[in-house]
Amino acid sequence: MENPHHGGRTQARGGYSGRCARCGENVVGEGTGCTAMDQVFHVDCFTCIICNNKLRGQPFYAVEKKAYCEPCYINTLEQCSVCSKPIMERILRATGKAYHPHCFTCVMCHRSLDGIPFTVDAGGLIHCIEDFHKKFAPRCSVCKEPIMPAPGQEETVRIVALDRDFHVHCYRCEDCGGLLSEGDNQGCYPLDGHILCKTCNSARIRVLTAKASTDL
């Protein structure tokens, strides 16, 4: 649909003014005609395309050369999926629905997502990307913070071990604190549910073996 034109008020014409754009008959006589939308009409012919109320001297909207009174024009508009009010200007379409740009917001931070990347959860709720990750990203078993992309990034790396999730920088040996994702000691050697490097795993086994021998 082309942008609606608010036609303002029509102007009366006197004498012969031309042919009526509605009925095609000559417009003749003082006060019998009016001009609107760059066309000439009989006063009785220039009516709302829906309710047929006369529009001379009244504000009207023109859409594709068709004139509407204000109430009928508003009734033709799509309603915003959020506030249910008619969308008078620019329509934002997303998720198969229509929105006022200022009504299309993240359910968590409530900022407008007009022109901003967004995503939708399983329940159809709209989130900005950052808040979606905060809400649904897996939590690191060490620091308890969500494992989510760095600012400006779209992907992140998550380490899973012993059915637990870790940030790369949190994936460390519980005894010596060394990173298990790089260096000479990379790799996890779990023992009794503990995350250990190879060296600390061996050290714990030696201690357990020595204790077992002493207990005997």
C-alpha positions as CSV (number, residue, x, y, z in Angstrom):
1,M,0.0,0.0,0.0
2,E,1.4,3.4,-0.9
3,N,1.8,6.0,1.8
4,P,-1.5,7.5,2.7
5,H,-2.0,11.2,1.9
6,H,-3.9,13.3,4.3
7,G,-6.0,15.3,1.9
8,G,-6.9,18.2,4.2
9,R,-10.0,20.0,3.1
10,T,-11.5,20.1,-0.4
11,Q,-11.9,23.3,-2.3
12,A,-15.2,24.5,-3.8
13,R,-15.4,25.4,-7.5
14,G,-17.8,27.6,-9.4
15,G,-18.9,27.6,-13.1
16,Y,-17.8,24.7,-15.4
17,S,-15.0,22.8,-13.7
18,G,-14.7,19.7,-15.9
19,R,-15.8,16.1,-15.6
20,C,-16.4,14.4,-12.2
21,A,-13.8,11.8,-11.5
22,R,-16.4,9.6,-9.8
23,C,-19.5,9.7,-12.1
24,G,-18.0,11.1,-15.3
25,E,-20.6,13.8,-15.7
26,N,-19.9,17.6,-16.2
27,V,-19.4,19.6,-13.0
28,V,-21.4,22.8,-13.7
29,G,-22.8,25.4,-11.4
30,E,-21.7,27.5,-8.4
31,G,-20.9,25.3,-5.4
32,T,-21.6,22.0,-7.1
33,G,-18.0,20.9,-7.5
34,C,-14.8,20.5,-5.5
35,T,-11.2,19.5,-6.1
36,A,-9.3,16.9,-4.3
37,M,-6.4,14.6,-5.1
38,D,-5.7,16.7,-8.2
39,Q,-9.2,15.7,-9.5
40,V,-12.6,17.3,-9.9
41,F,-15.7,15.9,-8.2
42,H,-19.3,16.8,-7.7
43,V,-19.8,17.6,-4.1
44,D,-22.3,14.8,-3.8
45,C,-19.8,12.4,-5.5
46,F,-16.8,13.1,-3.3
47,T,-17.6,10.7,-0.5
48,C,-15.7,8.1,1.6
49,I,-15.1,5.0,-0.4
50,I,-16.4,2.9,2.5
51,C,-19.2,4.7,4.4
52,N,-20.2,7.2,1.6
53,N,-20.2,10.2,3.9
54,K,-19.6,13.4,2.1
55,L,-16.0,14.6,2.5
56,R,-16.2,18.2,1.2
57,G,-14.8,20.5,3.9
58,Q,-13.7,17.4,6.0
59,P,-10.3,16.0,6.6
60,F,-9.7,12.9,4.5
61,Y,-7.0,10.3,3.6
62,A,-6.1,9.4,0.1
63,V,-4.8,6.0,-0.7
64,E,-4.2,5.0,-4.3
65,K,-6.6,7.8,-5.5
66,K,-9.3,6.5,-3.1
67,A,-10.6,8.9,-0.4
68,Y,-11.4,7.8,3.1
69,C,-12.9,9.7,6.1
70,E,-10.6,9.5,9.1
71,P,-12.6,6.8,11.0
72,C,-12.8,4.5,8.0
73,Y,-9.2,5.0,7.1
74,I,-8.1,4.0,10.7
75,N,-10.3,0.9,10.5
76,T,-8.4,-0.2,7.4
77,L,-5.0,-0.1,9.2
78,E,-3.2,-3.1,10.7
79,Q,-3.1,-3.2,14.5
80,C,0.1,-3.6,16.4
81,S,0.5,-7.1,17.9
82,V,1.7,-5.6,21.2
83,C,-0.5,-2.5,21.9
84,S,-3.4,-3.4,19.6
85,K,-3.5,0.2,18.3
86,P,-3.6,1.0,14.6
87,I,-0.3,1.5,12.9
88,M,-0.6,5.0,11.4
89,E,3.0,5.3,10.0
90,R,5.8,2.8,9.4
91,I,5.0,-0.9,9.9
92,L,7.6,-3.2,11.3
93,R,7.0,-6.8,10.3
94,A,8.6,-9.7,12.2
95,T,7.6,-13.2,13.2
96,G,4.6,-13.0,10.9
97,K,3.1,-10.0,12.8
98,A,2.9,-6.3,12.5
99,Y,4.3,-3.9,15.1
100,H,4.9,-0.2,15.7
101,P,8.7,0.1,15.6
102,H,8.8,1.3,19.2
103,C,6.6,-1.6,20.4
104,F,8.9,-4.3,18.9
105,T,11.1,-4.7,22.0
106,C,13.1,-7.3,23.9
107,V,11.1,-9.0,26.7
108,M,14.0,-8.7,29.1
109,C,15.7,-5.3,28.6
110,H,12.7,-3.7,26.8
111,R,14.8,-1.8,24.3
112,S,13.5,-1.4,20.7
113,L,14.8,-4.0,18.3
114,D,14.0,-1.9,15.2
115,G,17.0,-2.7,12.9
116,I,18.7,-4.8,15.6
117,P,19.3,-8.5,15.4
118,F,16.9,-10.5,17.5
119,T,15.8,-14.1,18.2
120,V,12.7,-15.8,19.4
121,D,12.4,-18.5,22.1
122,A,10.3,-21.6,22.0
123,G,7.3,-19.7,23.5
124,G,7.5,-17.0,20.7
125,L,8.9,-14.3,23.0
126,I,11.3,-11.8,21.4
127,H,14.8,-11.3,22.8
128,C,17.8,-9.3,21.8
129,I,20.7,-11.7,21.1
130,E,22.6,-10.8,24.3
131,D,19.7,-11.4,26.6
132,F,18.7,-14.6,24.8
133,H,22.2,-16.0,25.6
134,K,22.0,-14.7,29.2
135,K,18.7,-16.5,29.7
136,F,19.3,-19.8,27.8
137,A,23.1,-20.3,27.5
138,P,24.5,-23.1,29.6
139,R,26.1,-22.1,32.9
140,C,29.8,-22.8,33.7
141,S,30.0,-25.3,36.5
142,V,33.0,-23.3,38.0
143,C,32.0,-19.6,37.8
144,K,28.3,-20.2,37.4
145,E,28.2,-17.5,34.6
146,P,26.5,-18.2,31.2
147,I,28.8,-19.4,28.5
148,M,28.0,-16.9,25.7
149,P,29.8,-15.2,22.8
150,A,32.0,-12.2,23.5
151,P,30.6,-8.8,22.5
152,G,30.6,-8.5,18.7
153,Q,31.0,-12.3,18.3
154,E,28.3,-14.8,17.1
155,E,29.9,-18.0,18.4
156,T,31.6,-19.2,21.5
157,V,33.4,-22.3,22.7
158,R,32.0,-24.5,25.4
159,I,33.8,-27.4,27.0
160,V,31.8,-30.3,28.3
161,A,33.4,-32.8,30.7
162,L,31.8,-35.2,33.2
163,D,28.4,-33.9,32.0
164,R,29.4,-30.4,33.2
165,D,29.9,-27.3,31.2
166,F,33.0,-25.0,31.3
167,H,34.3,-21.8,29.9
168,V,37.6,-22.4,28.2
169,H,39.4,-20.2,30.8
170,C,37.5,-22.0,33.7
171,Y,38.5,-25.5,32.5
172,R,41.4,-26.0,34.9
173,C,42.9,-28.7,37.1
174,E,41.3,-28.5,40.5
175,D,44.7,-29.1,42.2
176,C,47.3,-27.1,40.3
177,G,45.0,-24.7,38.5
178,G,46.6,-25.3,35.1
179,L,44.5,-24.9,32.0
180,L,43.4,-28.3,30.6
181,S,42.8,-27.0,27.1
182,E,46.4,-26.0,26.2
183,G,50.0,-26.6,27.2
184,D,51.9,-29.7,28.1
185,N,49.2,-30.9,30.5
186,Q,46.2,-30.5,28.2
187,G,43.5,-33.1,28.5
188,C,41.4,-34.1,31.4
189,Y,42.2,-37.0,33.7
190,P,39.2,-37.2,36.0
191,L,39.3,-39.0,39.3
192,D,36.3,-39.5,41.6
193,G,34.4,-36.7,39.8
194,H,37.4,-34.2,40.1
195,I,38.8,-32.4,37.0
196,L,42.5,-33.0,37.0
197,C,45.5,-32.8,34.8
198,K,47.6,-35.9,34.1
199,T,50.3,-35.0,36.7
200,C,47.8,-34.2,39.5
201,N,45.8,-37.3,38.7
202,S,48.9,-39.5,39.1
203,A,49.8,-37.7,42.3
204,R,46.4,-38.4,43.8
205,I,46.5,-42.0,42.7
206,R,49.9,-42.4,44.5
207,V,48.5,-40.9,47.7
208,L,45.5,-43.2,47.5
209,T,47.7,-46.2,46.8
210,A,50.0,-45.4,49.7
211,K,47.0,-44.9,52.1
212,A,45.6,-48.2,51.0
213,S,48.9,-50.0,51.7
214,T,49.1,-48.4,55.1
215,D,45.5,-49.4,56.0
216,L,46.4,-53.0,55.2
